[in-house]
């Protein structure tokens, strides 16, 4: 089918009132709130886009490489229906064969697009198809080649290079996430290029903090080689972290990020911590030692954040790489991180006893266990000056998840112990879509409060602005 042959659907992919309340009066309030914030700049303080994109500013090669191959939100759903990741072009760790034809990958994706009905992924994809490429026909097997050709044709133009899209998306600042072992060469290239787009890094020390991380001891040795510190001694190891944190700050980093399996913290004496480090570096640590070391390192990272001012993010509650077979074939971040019950009240107490009352420290808590919102997280953030609540994350960065987050946390923690929204994505085209969903859901929630006379409309306008823009910028010191 030629580009000019596909008829336009009578129904646009994006309804202007999507996600707004059904009741006309409340919907009208939501519209007014949204109109004032819809075009605010995007502050994206935490995510996983590739800094190489902005450094090299090369065209995205094809639609499959842009929308399917890097996005675990997309391929995890397809995998759940029995489609091998190899058929979707996802690379194997052993370099084994995977599908290389992007059009074949796209056709497979399109033929199974119905699997995304009712999901936030469908909202994000339709938003990108419509706003970026002018597509108004629903993706399916019959429209696969047409949509592929439209997108592929656009990607060959300068207007769809990463920096141009960054500016088109109205991104004010975006943070990527790198390991302490990363040399940040792409960030250096961005800085040296003279481009005015603001791309900063964030310090994610999991490979040298988690004894269960593959290659942990080798990672410690490499950290020592990078920093010139004796990272097989406790004092040298801590000094190496301080050195790398300073290096990351020189490339704009304002935050650290910690993806621990639990929220456990500890406050050991220096001698106890040193003895524990000696056990975990020997690669023979027990599971209990590994958990205790991660717990102690959260407290050490909080101590360092008080010293250097970096904001601390804790992302606990995921049983990561749950699918052992998939991990063996394809590695990390293949959509197999599964939520688990998480205790915050007791787990965080050692850290909070030491640093929870510090007004100069910001610790942003995320969760995959949304049952803890009203029971634990909102009361904690509504009390401790050092704590803030991160937005609904991953499985709950969805319309219903966002709504539940506001409903379960606002009465206890208010709006101003939260930090707005971050998109936490590897899929570049989904960034404006995700922020748009968040802004619409927040406006719908605020409109209900106004309609119930729990909030005046002028206050709702201010809160909507803060949730969409100011809170993230302030919390992350951006």
C-alpha positions in Angstrom: 0.0 0.0 0.0 1.4 3.4 -0.9 1.7 6.3 1.5 -1.2 8.1 -0.1 -3.5 5.1 -0.3 -4.4 4.6 3.3 -7.7 6.2 4.2 -8.0 8.3 7.3 -10.1 6.8 10.1 -13.2 8.8 11.0 -12.1 8.6 14.7 -8.8 10.2 15.7 -6.4 8.1 17.8 -6.4 10.8 20.5 -9.7 12.2 22.0 -9.2 15.7 23.4 -11.0 14.7 26.6 -9.1 11.4 27.2 -8.7 10.6 30.9 -10.9 13.5 32.0 -14.0 12.8 34.2 -17.2 11.7 32.5 -19.4 14.1 34.4 -19.7 17.3 32.2 -19.2 19.8 35.0 -16.2 18.2 36.5 -14.8 17.6 33.0 -15.1 21.3 32.2 -13.0 22.1 35.3 -10.4 19.5 34.3 -10.2 21.1 30.8 -9.6 24.5 32.3 -6.8 23.2 34.5 -5.2 21.2 31.8 -5.2 24.1 29.3 -3.0 26.1 31.6 -0.3 23.4 32.0 -0.5 21.3 28.8 2.5 23.1 27.2 4.7 23.6 30.2 8.3 22.5 29.7 9.2 18.9 30.5 11.5 18.2 33.5 12.5 14.6 33.3 14.7 14.0 36.4 15.0 10.2 36.2 15.1 7.9 33.2 17.1 5.6 31.0 17.3 7.1 27.6 20.7 6.6 26.0 23.0 9.7 26.2 24.7 8.5 23.0 21.5 9.6 21.1 22.1 13.2 22.1 25.8 13.1 21.8 26.0 11.7 18.2 22.6 13.0 17.1 22.3 10.3 14.5 18.9 9.5 13.0 17.0 6.6 14.6 17.5 3.8 12.1 14.0 2.5 11.7 10.6 2.3 13.5 11.3 -1.1 15.2 14.5 0.2 16.7 12.7 3.3 18.0 9.5 1.7 19.4 10.0 -2.0 19.9 13.5 -3.3 20.5 14.5 -1.0 23.4 11.2 -0.8 25.2 10.5 -3.5 27.8 6.9 -2.1 28.2 6.3 -3.2 24.7 8.2 -6.5 24.4 7.2 -7.9 27.8 3.6 -7.9 26.8 4.4 -9.7 23.5 6.6 -12.1 25.3 3.8 -12.9 27.7 1.8 -14.1 24.7 4.5 -16.5 23.6 6.4 -14.3 21.1 10.2 -14.9 21.6 12.3 -11.8 22.2 14.6 -13.0 19.4 11.6 -12.5 17.0 11.4 -8.9 18.2 15.1 -8.2 17.5 16.1 -8.1 21.2 19.9 -8.9 21.3 21.1 -12.0 23.0 24.0 -12.0 25.5 25.8 -14.7 23.5 25.4 -12.9 20.2 23.1 -15.6 18.9 20.7 -15.0 16.0 17.8 -12.6 16.4 15.4 -11.1 13.8 17.3 -8.4 11.9 14.6 -7.2 9.5 13.0 -4.2 11.1 9.9 -4.4 8.9 9.4 -8.1 9.9 9.6 -7.0 13.6 7.2 -4.1 13.0 4.7 -6.4 11.2 4.8 -8.8 14.2 4.3 -5.9 16.6 1.4 -4.5 14.5 -0.4 -7.9 14.2 -0.4 -8.1 18.0 -1.2 -4.5 18.8 -4.6 -5.5 20.2 -2.7 -7.0 23.2 -2.2 -3.4 24.4 -5.9 -2.5 24.6 -6.6 -0.7 27.9 -2.9 -0.4 28.9 -0.9 2.8 29.4 1.5 1.5 26.7 -1.3 1.9 24.2 -1.9 5.5 25.3 1.8 6.3 24.9 2.2 4.7 21.5 -1.0 6.2 20.1 0.1 9.6 21.4 3.5 9.3 19.6 1.9 7.9 16.4 -0.5 10.8 16.2 1.4 13.8 17.5 4.8 12.9 15.9 3.9 11.3 12.7 0.3 12.4 12.0 -1.1 8.9 12.0 -4.8 8.5 12.7 -5.4 5.0 11.6 -5.1 2.4 14.4 -2.1 0.1 14.1 -2.9 -3.4 13.1 -1.7 -6.1 10.6 -3.5 -4.3 7.7 -1.9 -0.9 8.5 1.6 -2.2 9.4 3.4 -1.4 6.2 1.7 2.0 5.8 2.6 3.1 9.3 6.1 1.7 9.0 6.7 3.6 5.8 5.4 6.9 7.2 7.5 6.6 10.3 10.6 5.4 8.4 10.3 8.3 5.9 10.1 10.8 8.8 13.1 9.3 10.6 15.3 10.1 7.6 14.7 13.8 8.0 16.6 16.2 10.3 13.4 17.1 12.2 13.5 13.6 13.7 17.0 13.5 14.9 17.4 13.2 18.7 18.3 16.8 19.4 15.5 18.1 17.2 13.0 15.8 19.0 14.4 16.9 22.4 13.6 20.5 21.5 10.2 19.6 19.9 9.2 17.8 23.1 10.0 21.0 25.0 12.3 19.2 27.3 14.0 21.6 29.7 16.3 19.0 31.3 16.6 15.2 31.2 18.6 12.9 33.4 20.0 9.7 32.2 21.3 7.0 34.6 24.8 5.6 34.6 27.0 3.2 36.7 30.0 4.5 38.6 32.0 2.4 36.2 30.8 4.4 33.2 33.3 6.9 31.8 30.5 9.3 30.8 32.1 9.8 27.4 28.7 10.5 25.8 28.0 13.2 28.4 31.4 14.7 27.7 30.6 14.7 24.0 27.3 16.5 24.6 29.0 19.1 26.8 31.8 19.7 24.3 29.4 19.9 21.3 28.1 23.3 22.3 24.5 22.1 22.0 22.3 23.9 24.5 20.0 21.0 25.4 20.5 20.1 29.0 21.2 16.4 29.6 22.6 15.4 33.0 23.6 12.1 34.5 22.6 10.3 37.7 24.7 8.1 39.9 23.4 4.5 40.0 26.0 2.5 42.1 24.2 -0.9 42.1 27.0 -2.8 40.3 29.5 -1.9 43.1 27.0 -1.9 46.0 25.0 -5.1 45.5 27.0 -8.3 46.3 24.5 -10.2 44.2 25.2 -8.1 41.1 27.1 -10.2 38.5 30.8 -9.6 38.6 30.6 -7.7 41.9 34.3 -8.3 42.9 35.6 -7.5 39.5 33.5 -4.3 39.5 35.2 -3.4 42.8 38.6 -3.8 41.2 37.6 -1.7 38.2 36.2 1.0 40.5 39.7 1.1 42.1 41.4 1.3 38.8 39.2 4.2 37.8 39.6 6.2 41.0 43.1 5.2 42.2 41.6 4.1 45.5 42.1 0.8 47.3 38.6 -0.4 46.8 39.3 -3.7 48.5 39.6 -1.8 51.8 36.5 -0.3 53.4 37.9 3.3 53.7 39.2 3.2 50.1 35.9 1.8 48.9 34.0 4.7 50.5 36.5 7.2 49.2 36.1 5.8 45.7 32.3 6.5 45.9 33.0 10.1 46.9 35.4 10.5 44.0 33.0 9.2 41.4 30.1 11.2 42.9 32.1 14.3 42.4 32.9 13.3 38.8 29.2 12.7 38.1 28.4 16.1 39.6 30.9 17.7 37.1 28.5 16.4 34.4 25.4 17.9 36.0 24.3 15.0 38.3 22.1 16.1 41.1 20.8 12.7 42.2 21.7 9.2 43.0 19.5 6.1 42.4 19.4 2.8 44.2 17.5 -0.2 42.9 17.6 -2.5 45.9 15.4 -5.5 46.3 14.1 -4.2 49.6 14.0 -1.0 51.6 16.3 -2.4 54.3 18.7 0.0 55.9 21.3 -0.4 58.7 23.5 1.7 60.8 26.5 -0.4 61.8 29.6 0.8 63.7 32.7 1.5 61.5 34.3 -1.7 62.7 31.2 -3.8 62.0 30.8 -2.2 58.6 34.5 -3.0 57.8 34.1 -6.6 58.9 30.9 -6.9 56.7 32.8 -5.5 53.7 35.6 -8.0 54.2 33.0 -10.8 53.9 31.1 -9.5 50.9 34.2 -8.7 48.8 35.4 -12.3 49.3 32.5 -13.5 47.0 31.4 -15.9 49.7 28.9 -13.8 51.5 25.7 -15.3 52.7 22.4 -13.9 51.4 22.0 -12.3 54.9 25.4 -10.6 54.5 24.5 -9.3 51.0 21.2 -7.8 52.3 22.9 -6.3 55.3 25.6 -4.7 53.1 23.0 -3.2 50.8 21.2 -1.9 53.8 24.4 -0.3 55.2 25.2 1.3 51.9 21.9 3.1 51.8 22.9 4.8 55.0 26.4 5.5 53.7 24.9 7.0 50.6 22.6 9.2 52.7 25.7 10.4 54.6 27.4 11.2 51.4 24.3 13.1 50.1 24.4 15.3 53.2 28.0 16.1 52.3 27.6 16.8 48.6 23.9 17.8 48.3 22.9 15.0 45.9 19.3 13.9 46.1 18.8 10.3 46.9 16.3 8.0 45.2 15.4 4.6 46.5 13.6 2.2 44.1 13.0 -0.9 46.2 10.4 -3.7 46.1 11.3 -5.4 42.8 12.4 -9.0 42.5 14.7 -8.2 39.6 15.3 -10.5 36.7 12.8 -13.0 38.0 12.9 -15.0 34.8 16.2 -16.9 35.1 16.1 -18.3 31.6 15.4 -14.9 30.0 18.2 -13.3 32.1 20.6 -16.0 30.9 19.7 -15.3 27.2 19.2 -11.6 27.1 20.5 -10.1 30.4 19.0 -7.4 32.6 16.0 -5.2 32.1 13.9 -7.6 30.0 10.6 -6.8 31.7 11.0 -9.5 34.3 11.2 -7.3 37.4 8.2 -8.2 39.5 6.7 -6.3 42.5 7.1 -7.7 45.9 5.7 -6.9 49.3 7.9 -4.1 50.9 8.2 -3.0 54.5 9.2 0.6 54.8 8.3 1.5 58.5 10.8 -0.9 60.1 13.2 -1.2 57.1 13.9 2.5 56.9 14.1 3.2 60.6 17.9 2.8 61.0 18.4 5.3 58.2 15.7 7.6 59.5 17.0 7.5 63.1 20.3 8.7 61.8 19.3 11.2 59.0 15.5 11.4 58.8 15.3 14.8 60.6 17.9 16.5 58.3 16.3 19.3 56.4 19.2 19.5 54.0 18.8 15.9 52.9 16.2 14.7 50.3 15.4 11.0 50.0 12.8 10.2 47.4 11.0 6.9 48.0 9.5 4.9 45.1 7.6 1.7 45.4 6.3 -1.2 43.4 4.1 -2.3 46.3 1.3 0.2 46.1 -0.5 -1.4 49.1 2.1 0.6 51.2 1.0 4.0 49.9 -1.5 4.9 52.6 -0.3 2.5 55.3 3.4 3.4 55.3 4.7 5.8 52.7 2.3 8.7 53.0 2.6 8.8 56.8 6.4 8.6 56.7 6.7 11.3 54.1 4.1 13.4 55.9 6.4 13.4 59.0 10.1 13.1 58.2 11.6 16.3 56.7 14.1 14.3 54.7 11.5 12.1 52.9 9.5 12.8 49.7 7.3 10.4 47.7 8.2 9.6 44.2 5.4 9.2 41.7 3.5 6.1 40.7 6.3 4.0 39.1 6.6 1.4 36.5 3.5 -0.9 36.7 1.6 2.0 38.3 2.7 4.8 35.9 -0.7 4.4 34.4 -4.0 6.3 34.6 -5.4 4.1 37.4 -2.1 3.8 39.2 -1.7 7.6 39.2 -5.2 8.1 40.4 -4.8 5.6 43.2 -1.5 7.3 44.2 -3.2 10.7 44.6 -6.2 9.2 46.4 -4.1 7.2 48.9 -1.4 9.7 49.7 -2.8 13.2 49.4 -4.8 13.2 52.6 -1.8 12.3 54.7 1.2 13.6 52.8 -0.4 16.4 50.8 0.8 17.4 47.4 4.0 19.1 48.6 5.7 16.0 50.0 5.6 14.5 46.5 7.9 15.3 43.7 5.7 15.7 40.6 6.3 13.2 37.8 9.2 11.4 36.2 8.9 9.2 33.1 11.6 6.6 33.9 11.7 5.5 30.3 14.1 4.1 27.7 11.6 4.9 25.0 12.4 8.4 23.8 9.1 9.0 21.9 7.0 8.1 25.0 8.4 11.0 27.1 5.8 13.7 26.1 3.1 11.1 26.1 3.8 9.9 29.6 4.0 13.5 30.9 0.7 14.3 29.2 -1.0 11.3 30.8 0.3 12.4 34.2 -0.9 16.0 33.7 -4.4 14.9 32.6 -4.8 12.5 35.5 -3.7 15.1 38.0 -6.1 17.6 36.5 -8.9 15.1 36.7 -8.1 14.5 40.4 -7.9 18.2 41.1 -11.1 18.9 39.2 -12.9 16.4 41.5 -11.6 18.3 44.6 -12.8 21.6 43.2 -16.3 20.1 42.3 -16.6 18.8 45.8 -15.6 22.2 47.2 -12.5 20.8 48.9 -10.3 23.1 46.9 -10.8 26.4 45.2 -10.1 26.5 41.5 -7.4 29.1 41.8 -5.6 26.8 44.2 -6.1 23.9 41.8 -4.4 25.8 39.0 -1.4 26.4 41.2 -1.2 22.8 42.3 -1.5 21.6 38.7 1.4 23.8 37.7 3.5 22.5 40.7 2.8 18.9 39.9 3.6 19.2 36.3 6.7 21.3 36.6 7.9 23.0 39.8 8.0 20.1 42.2 10.3 17.9 40.1 12.5 20.8 39.3 12.8 21.8 43.0 13.1 18.3 44.5 15.9 17.3 42.1 17.7 20.7 42.4 17.4 21.2 38.6 
